Amino acid sequence: ELASPSLAEALDRCVAAGAREVWVHPFFLVPGRHLSTDIPAQLAAEAERHPGVSVQLTSALGMTAGIADLVLSTVPLAQG
């Protein structure tokens, strides 16, 4: 809700560029209320504004295979 661009703005840009299929890949480490309730509701409203455009939601980025290993590999860099 605080990130820019908003879902509406991002979808508008995709459609303006000619997209007919848009995949939303949330940058969340774990699923929660935003991913299970808020974002699907926003995307449903946006899909109504853009008939003929397929809008799909993936799982949270953190649920993608290999992400935990990638994050752990950055710990030494963060420690300085």
C-alpha positions as CSV (number, residue, x, y, z in Angstrom):
1,E,0.0,0.0,0.0
2,L,3.0,2.3,0.5
3,A,5.2,1.1,-2.4
4,S,5.4,2.9,-5.6
5,P,4.1,2.3,-8.2
6,S,0.8,1.1,-6.8
7,L,-0.7,-2.1,-8.2
8,A,-3.1,0.0,-10.2
9,E,-0.4,2.2,-11.6
10,A,1.8,-0.8,-12.5
11,L,-1.1,-2.6,-14.2
12,D,-2.0,0.6,-16.1
13,R,1.6,0.8,-17.4
14,C,1.6,-2.8,-18.5
15,V,-1.7,-2.4,-20.3
16,A,-0.5,0.8,-21.9
17,A,2.5,-1.0,-23.2
18,G,0.3,-3.6,-24.8
19,A,0.3,-6.4,-22.3
20,R,-2.6,-8.8,-22.4
21,E,-1.3,-11.0,-19.6
22,V,0.2,-9.7,-16.4
23,W,1.8,-11.8,-13.6
24,V,2.1,-10.2,-10.2
25,H,5.0,-11.7,-8.2
26,P,4.9,-10.2,-4.7
27,F,8.1,-9.3,-3.0
28,F,7.2,-10.8,0.3
29,L,9.3,-13.4,2.2
30,V,6.3,-15.1,3.7
31,P,2.6,-15.2,2.8
32,G,0.2,-13.2,5.0
33,R,-3.0,-11.2,5.0
34,H,-1.8,-8.9,2.2
35,L,-1.1,-11.8,0.0
36,S,-4.1,-13.9,0.9
37,T,-6.7,-11.1,1.0
38,D,-5.7,-7.6,0.2
39,I,-3.7,-8.1,-3.1
40,P,-6.2,-10.6,-4.6
41,A,-9.0,-8.1,-3.9
42,Q,-7.0,-5.2,-5.5
43,L,-6.2,-7.4,-8.5
44,A,-9.9,-8.4,-9.0
45,A,-10.9,-4.7,-9.0
46,E,-8.1,-3.9,-11.5
47,A,-9.1,-6.8,-13.7
48,E,-12.6,-5.3,-14.0
49,R,-11.0,-2.0,-15.2
50,H,-9.0,-3.9,-17.8
51,P,-11.3,-6.4,-19.5
52,G,-9.5,-8.7,-21.8
53,V,-6.3,-8.6,-19.7
54,S,-5.4,-11.7,-17.7
55,V,-4.0,-10.8,-14.3
56,Q,-2.4,-13.6,-12.3
57,L,-0.9,-13.7,-8.8
58,T,2.0,-15.9,-7.9
59,S,3.1,-17.1,-4.5
60,A,5.3,-14.9,-2.3
61,L,8.9,-14.5,-3.5
62,G,10.1,-16.0,-0.3
63,M,8.3,-19.2,-1.1
64,T,10.3,-19.7,-4.3
65,A,12.8,-22.6,-4.3
66,G,16.3,-21.4,-3.5
67,I,15.4,-18.0,-2.0
68,A,16.2,-19.0,1.5
69,D,19.7,-20.2,0.4
70,L,20.1,-16.9,-1.5
71,V,19.2,-14.8,1.5
72,L,21.5,-16.9,3.8
73,S,24.4,-16.4,1.3
74,T,24.2,-12.6,1.9
75,V,24.7,-12.8,5.6
76,P,28.5,-12.6,5.4
77,L,28.2,-9.6,3.2
78,A,25.9,-7.9,5.6
79,Q,28.2,-8.6,8.5
80,G,31.0,-6.6,6.8
